[in-house]
Amino acid sequence: MSHTLSNPEGLHDPVPFGYSHLAETSGELVVVAGQYASDEEGGVAVEDFAAQVELAFAHLGRALRAAGLEYRHVVRLGTYIVDHDTEKLAILGERVNALWEGRPPAQTLLGVAGLALPGMLFEVDALAVRG
């Protein structure tokens, strides 16, 4: 099965960080790399946790649209929260339920001590299926 790696317009250039935003297979699977509240240069754009969740999911949507997909095509999310607690879980749950209209995909949430860059509090990756 062949695949194509790409970096959609409007998302920061991830190559200096060692990854690509999208991996599309010749079949039906599309893998979206971890999206976070990045600015145009790949730095962290906002400090607030809720704002980071919002921006990370906006970037996820942009990556999906670049592959011709929408949120509804996502079958699995991986979410990562620095210093996870129930307040942060509620913020995440609210955003996911709004985007997926109460029918969220499978999800694994990991509470972590830190993420790739200083100031990152949240990251989300996704597996989507065409069709």
C-alpha positions in Angstrom: 0.0 0.0 0.0 1.5 3.3 -1.1 1.2 6.5 0.9 1.6 10.3 0.5 3.0 12.6 3.2 1.9 16.3 3.1 1.8 19.5 5.0 -1.4 21.5 4.3 -1.4 25.2 3.6 -2.1 27.3 6.6 -0.5 25.0 9.1 3.1 25.6 10.3 6.0 23.8 8.6 6.5 20.7 10.8 9.5 19.3 9.0 12.1 21.1 11.2 10.4 19.3 14.2 10.7 15.9 12.4 7.2 15.1 11.2 4.5 15.7 8.5 1.0 16.7 9.3 -0.8 14.1 7.1 -0.2 10.6 5.9 -2.7 9.4 3.3 -2.7 5.8 2.1 -3.7 4.5 -1.3 -6.5 2.8 0.7 -8.9 4.5 3.0 -6.8 5.5 6.0 -5.6 9.0 6.7 -3.4 9.7 9.7 -3.2 13.2 11.2 -0.1 13.9 13.3 -0.4 15.6 16.7 -2.0 19.1 16.3 -1.5 21.7 19.0 -2.1 25.4 19.4 0.7 26.3 17.0 1.4 29.7 15.5 2.7 30.1 11.9 6.2 29.3 13.0 5.3 26.3 15.1 5.5 28.0 18.5 2.7 27.9 21.0 0.2 30.6 20.1 -1.8 30.8 23.3 -1.3 30.0 27.0 -4.8 29.2 28.2 -5.7 25.5 28.2 -9.2 25.9 26.7 -7.8 28.2 24.0 -5.2 25.6 23.2 -7.8 22.9 22.9 -9.9 25.1 20.5 -6.9 26.0 18.3 -5.6 22.4 18.2 -9.0 21.1 17.0 -9.2 23.9 14.5 -5.8 22.8 13.1 -7.0 19.2 13.1 -10.0 20.3 11.0 -7.7 22.2 8.6 -5.6 19.1 8.1 -8.7 16.9 7.6 -10.1 19.3 5.0 -6.8 19.2 3.1 -7.3 15.5 2.7 -10.9 16.0 1.6 -12.3 14.9 4.9 -14.3 16.3 7.8 -14.4 15.6 11.5 -17.1 13.0 10.9 -14.5 10.8 9.1 -12.4 10.5 12.3 -12.7 7.1 13.9 -10.0 7.5 16.6 -8.5 10.4 18.6 -5.4 10.4 20.7 -5.4 13.3 23.2 -2.6 14.4 25.5 -3.1 16.7 28.4 -0.3 18.1 30.6 -1.2 17.9 34.3 -4.6 16.3 33.5 -7.5 16.9 35.9 -11.3 16.7 35.8 -11.6 20.4 34.9 -9.4 19.9 31.8 -11.3 16.7 31.0 -14.6 18.7 31.0 -13.2 21.3 28.6 -12.0 18.6 26.2 -15.3 16.7 26.5 -17.3 19.8 25.7 -15.2 20.6 22.6 -15.3 17.0 21.3 -19.0 16.7 21.8 -19.6 20.0 20.0 -17.5 19.0 17.0 -18.9 15.5 16.7 -22.5 16.5 17.8 -22.6 14.1 20.7 -21.3 11.1 18.7 -17.5 11.2 19.4 -15.0 8.8 17.9 -13.1 6.3 20.0 -10.5 8.2 22.0 -7.6 7.5 24.3 -6.6 10.3 26.6 -3.2 10.3 28.2 -2.2 12.6 31.1 1.4 13.6 30.6 4.1 15.5 32.4 5.0 17.5 29.3 4.8 17.7 25.6 7.2 18.6 22.8 7.5 22.4 23.4 7.5 24.6 26.5 4.0 25.9 27.1 2.2 23.1 25.2 -0.7 21.9 27.4 -2.7 19.9 24.8 -2.2 17.8 21.7 -4.5 15.7 19.5 -3.8 13.2 16.8 -6.4 11.4 14.6 -7.1 8.4 12.4 -9.7 9.0 9.8 -11.3 6.8 7.2 -12.4 7.8 3.7 -15.9 6.8 2.6 
